[in-house]
């Protein structure tokens, strides 16, 4: 059995050994010439900056060890070598985080952001080969591309929790976007993907009416969520064949509070109007061949989400805008705060994969 040594990183421990100054010494302006990512990143001076959960970086190397140049005091990451997770970095400080003790030869490496940190900006400086090794050419991008747009369900909020009762820190530690239904489905389909998810945000109304005047749409165009006015410079090669949108749980799951500018009918009308505008944006962004899936799911004590989402799709009259509903049947909601558990995400991924097989996807 191969022995892998992860320097000062054991199980879910946060403290990998750091090499001071390495982040500047080992990066180059051509970061993406050796690293593949489909995530929303902005590259500046050899460093990729990003905010969304589930952003991943993939590379290839030869040797017995690999270093990950990373600076993120707010989020958690998995390091995967040859398809197996060998380390979890919890809020990693600036420096190089090493995985050593690998068998000699060629390997793949993947770094993936597990948790949400919309208030912060993450920074990745590339992969570094251990002495005697070398970084090889980057993996070939996958021809299939999927974009997932949504809220906490899409982000995998608390999906690894053993309890529905979670502190904020426990939510951060137990959220794994890499095991969300979107990531699971995309990997089964051998597709590159984005998980552009923001917990608590709705199409027009956030959870329990929070942060009025903002919504998911406030942030969609950004790569750096905490930077007002940031706009992701979408590369020409990001043209997903399918976009799955899941927004509305937060709009309708809580009662309208006194002082909010909504009546129930007014909220329904505003939601549908905003959804049409958002679909217009996606259609203009990705063109007429992209299939857009308007998804909905069970919400306790109301069918407003399912009814409104289905109505929007019917009003579009576009064969490449489809409605998909996944029920609560067989789901245990054992994640933090009654969110889908890992079991649930696996079940939803099964249903989504089956559904996507029925669509006229150009891949």
N, C-alpha and C positions, 0 to 999 in steps of 0.2 A: 504493500500500500504506500502511495506517495505521501511524504510528510511535507506540509506546507507551513512555513513560518511567517506569521504576520507580525511585524515589529510592533510590540506593545499594543496590539489590537486583538483582544480575546472575546469571542462571542459578540456581545453588544457593547463592549467597552469603548469609550470615546477617545482614548489617548494613544494614537499611533505616534511612533517616534518621528520627530520633525527635524529637518535639516535646515537650519537658519540660512536664509538668503537664496536657497535653491530655486524658489519660484521665479526669480529674475534671471538666474544664471543659466537655466536649462531650457527656457522657452525661446521660441523664435517667432517672427511675424507670420510664418507659414504654418501656424498651428493646424489648420484644417487640411494641410497637405498630407498629414500622417494620422489624422483623427477623423472618423466619420461620426456625424451627428445629424439627426433630423429635427432636433429641437430648436426652439426659438432662442438663438444666441446672438450676441453682438461681440465680434472679435476686434480687439484693439491691442496693439503692441504685443501680440502673441498670447493674449489672455482672452478666454471666452467668458463673457458675463451673461447671466441668465437669472430667471426667477420662477418659472412655472415648475410644477411638480412633474416627475417622470422624465425630465430631460436626461438623455444618456449620451455617452461618448464611447466609441469603440475603436480599438486599435489592435495591432499585431506586433509581436516582438519575438526575438530569439534570446534565450538565456534562462537563468535560474531565478530571476527576480524582476519585479517591475515597481516603479515608483509612480505615485499619483500626485501631481502638483495641484494643491487645492487650498482654497481659503473660504470657509463658510462657517461662521460661528452660530448660524441659525438653523441649519437643516441637516438631515441625515442622509447617508449614502451607502449603497452596497458596491463592493468591488467583486467582480466576477472574472474568473480565469477559466478559460476553456468551458464556459457554460455553467460553472459551479460558483456559488457565492463563497468567497474565502475570507471576507472581512466586512464588517459594518462599521462605518466611521460616523460617530455621533458628534455633530457640530464641530467638525475638524478645524483646528487652528491653521493659520497660514504655514505652509511648508510642504515637504514631500513625505508622503505616507507610503511605506514600503511593504510589499509582499515578497518574501524570500523563501528559499527552501524548495523551489519548484524543480521538477525534473528538467534537465537540459533539453533544448530543442525549441521548436516554434510553438507559440501560444497565441491565443486571442485574449484580450482584456476588455472589460466593459465596466464603466463607471456609471451608476444611475442614481439620480436624486430621488429618494424615497418620499420625503415629506414636503409639506407646504411651508413657504416662508414669504408671503407676498409683501411683507414689510421690509424685506432685505434684498440685497443683490449678491448672488453667488459668483465665484470666480474660479475657473479651471485653467491651469497653465500647461496641460499636456501630460503625456506619459514619458517616463524616463527609464531606460534600461539599466539594470544592475551592471557593475563592472564586468567586462568580458562579453556582454550581450549587445543587442542592437535593436532599435526601433525599425520595424519594417513598414512597407507601404500600407496605406489604410485599407480597410475592408471595402469591398465593392458595395455601393448603395443598393438597396433592394428596389426592385421595379414597382412593387406595390406600396402605396402610401395611404394612410388613414389618419384623419384628424378627429380627435375627440374633444368636444366642447361641453362643459358642464360645471357642476357644483361639487359638493362633498362626496356624493355618490361616485362621480367620475374620478375624483382624486384618490379614492380608496381610504377615506377618512376613518381612522381607528379600526381598520379591517383586521389587524392582528391582535386586537385586544382580547383578553380573557374575561372582560367584564364590560357591562354597559355603562357603568359608572366610572368616569375618567376625569382626571385633572387635565389642565391644558398641557402639561408636560407629558402626561401619559398619551394624550392624543398624538403629540409630535412623535413620540417613540414608537407608537403602534400603527402609524399610517405608513402604508407602503404602496405608492402609486405603481410600482413595478409589478404588483400583484393585484391591481385593479382589473375590472372586467375588460376595459379597453386594451390594456397592455397584454393581458392574457390572450384575448382574441387576436390581436395583431400578430403576436408571436406565433400563434398556431397557423396563421395565414402567411407567415414569412413576409410581413409588411413592416416598413418603417412607419413610425407614428409620432404624433404629438398628443400630449394630454394637457390641453389648455383648460384647466379646471380651477375654480376658485370657490372654496367653501363659503356657504352663507349668502352667496350672491344669486339674485334672480334676474329675470329678463327686464322687469321694471321695478320690482320690490324685493328688498333683501329680507333675510330671515327676521321675523317679528318686527318688521319695519325699520330695521337698523340702518344707520348711515344714510338717511334720506338724501335724495338728490344724486345718488350714485346707484349703479347696478352693474351686472356683469359686463354690459356693453361699454361701460366707462373704461374698462381695462383690456378689452379683447385685442386691440391693435398693438399692444405693447409687448416688448420682450422683457423689459424691466418694470415690474408692476409697481414698484415704489417710486418710480420717476415720472412725475406728471408730464404728460405730453410726449412721452417716449413712443416711438413707432418702430416696430420690428422691420428691418429691411429684408423683406421676404425674398429669398433667392429664387432665381428663375426655375430651378429644378424642384421646387416644392409645389407640386400640383396634385394634391390627393385625389384619387379616384372616388373616394367616398368620405363624407364628413358626417359624423354622428353628433347631433346636438341634443343635449339633455338639460334643458333649463325650464324651471317652473315650480319645482318642489318648494323653493323658498318663497316664491310669490304667493302660494296658496296654502301652505301647511300651517300657518298661524292666523289667528283672527286679526282683523284690522283693528288697530288701537285707536283710541280717541286722539284726535289731532292729526292723524294721517290724512292725506289728501285724496282718499279713495272712498267710494261706495263699493259694494260688492260688484255691481254691474260696471261701474267705472274702471275697476281693476281688471275685469275680464276684457273690456274693450281696449284698455291701454296695453294689456299683454298681447292681444292679437295684433294690434297695430305695430307694436314694437317688433314682434316676431316677423311680420312681413318685411319690415325694414331690414332686419338682421339677415333674413334670407336673401333679400336683394343684394346686400353687401357680399355675402358668400358667393352668390351667383356671378356677380361682377368680378370678384376676386379670382375665382377658379374656372369660370367658363361654363358653357352649357352641357358638357359631357359629365361633369362631376355629379355623382348621386348624393343628395343630401337626405339624411335620415332624421326626421323629427321624432325623437323618442319621448315616451312618457311612461310612468310607472305608478304603482299604487301609492296613494297618499291618504293617510288616516282621515276618515270622516268627510271626505270630499272627492268629487270626480272632476273638479274644475280643471285640473291640469290635463287629464286625459281628454276631456270634452273639448277644451280650447285648442290643444295641440292638433287634435284630429280635424277640427274645423279649419284651422289655418291651412293644413295640407289640402283639404277639399277645396278651399277657396283659391289655392294656387293653380290648380289644373295643370300641373307640370308632372309628367310621368317620371321625372328624375328627382322629384321631391316626394319622399315616401313617409308614411306614418308607421311607427313600430312601438308596440306596447308590451312591456314585460310585467307580469303580475307578481304578486307576493307569494304565489303558490310555491311551497318548498323552501322558502327563505326564512332564516331564523332571526335576522337582525340582531345578532349578538355582538356586533361591533360597538365601539364607543357611541353612547347616546342614541342607541337604537338604529345604528347604521348597519349596512350590509357587512357581514363577516367575510372572512376569506372563503368559507364554504359558499356563501351567497355570490361572491364575485365570480367564483368558478362556475356556478350554475348560470349566472347571467351571461358569462362569456360563452358558455355552451349554446344558449339561446340566440345570442347575437351572431355567432359564427354560422349557425344554421340559417338564420334570417338573411345574412349577407349573401349566402349561396343562392338565394332566390332572386337577387337583384341583377339588372343588366350592367354589371360592372365591366369597364373596359380594361380588364387585366388578364 
